[in-house]
């Protein structure tokens, strides 16, 4: 896979997961922060776990800003800087 397409996939995928889990947490409200061991935890606490790990996806293997720079320089031919 060429670099620009990989960067585009990484940015889209990681930010989509972050958006979906944020929306899920907003829907669940205060119940969303309950751990899986809690009696009242919806979805067995999976939404809270996914929400917590979604932020690392935008940092791992290069931050979204770095990936956007790769897309700009290699995909669009824009100068660096």
C-alpha positions in Angstrom: 0.0 0.0 0.0 1.5 3.4 -0.9 2.2 5.8 1.9 -0.5 8.3 1.2 -3.3 5.7 1.1 -2.0 4.1 4.3 -2.0 7.5 6.0 -5.5 8.3 4.8 -6.8 5.0 6.1 -5.1 5.5 9.4 -6.5 9.0 9.9 -10.0 8.0 8.9 -10.1 4.8 10.9 -8.7 6.1 14.1 -10.8 9.3 14.1 -13.9 7.4 13.1 -13.5 5.1 16.1 -12.9 8.0 18.4 -16.0 9.8 17.1 -18.2 6.6 17.4 -17.1 5.9 20.9 -17.5 9.5 22.0 -21.1 9.5 20.6 -21.8 6.2 22.4 -20.5 7.7 25.7 -22.7 10.7 25.2 -25.8 8.5 24.6 -25.0 6.4 27.7 -24.5 9.5 29.9 -23.2 8.8 33.4 -23.7 5.1 32.9 -21.1 5.1 30.2 -18.2 5.5 32.7 -19.0 2.4 34.7 -16.5 -0.4 34.5 -17.4 -3.9 33.5 -17.4 -5.0 37.1 -20.2 -2.6 38.0 -23.7 -4.0 38.4 -25.3 -1.2 36.2 -22.7 -1.0 33.5 -24.3 -1.0 30.0 -22.8 -3.2 27.4 -20.8 -4.9 30.1 -18.5 -1.8 30.3 -17.2 -2.3 26.7 -18.1 1.2 25.6 -16.0 2.7 28.4 -13.0 0.5 27.5 -13.3 1.3 23.8 -13.6 5.0 24.6 -10.5 4.9 26.7 -8.5 3.1 24.1 -9.8 5.1 21.1 -7.5 8.0 22.0 -4.4 5.9 21.7 -5.4 5.1 18.1 -4.8 8.7 17.0 -1.3 8.6 18.6 0.0 5.2 17.8 2.0 4.8 14.5 2.2 8.5 14.1 -0.2 11.2 15.2 -3.1 12.3 13.0 -1.2 15.6 12.3 1.9 13.7 11.1 -0.3 11.5 8.9 -2.0 14.7 7.5 1.4 16.1 6.6 2.3 12.9 4.8 -1.0 13.1 2.8 -0.3 16.8 2.0 3.3 16.3 0.8 3.0 12.9 -0.9 -0.6 12.8 -1.9 -1.2 16.5 -2.9 2.4 17.5 -3.7 2.3 20.4 -1.2 5.6 21.6 0.2 6.7 20.7 3.7 6.5 23.1 6.6 
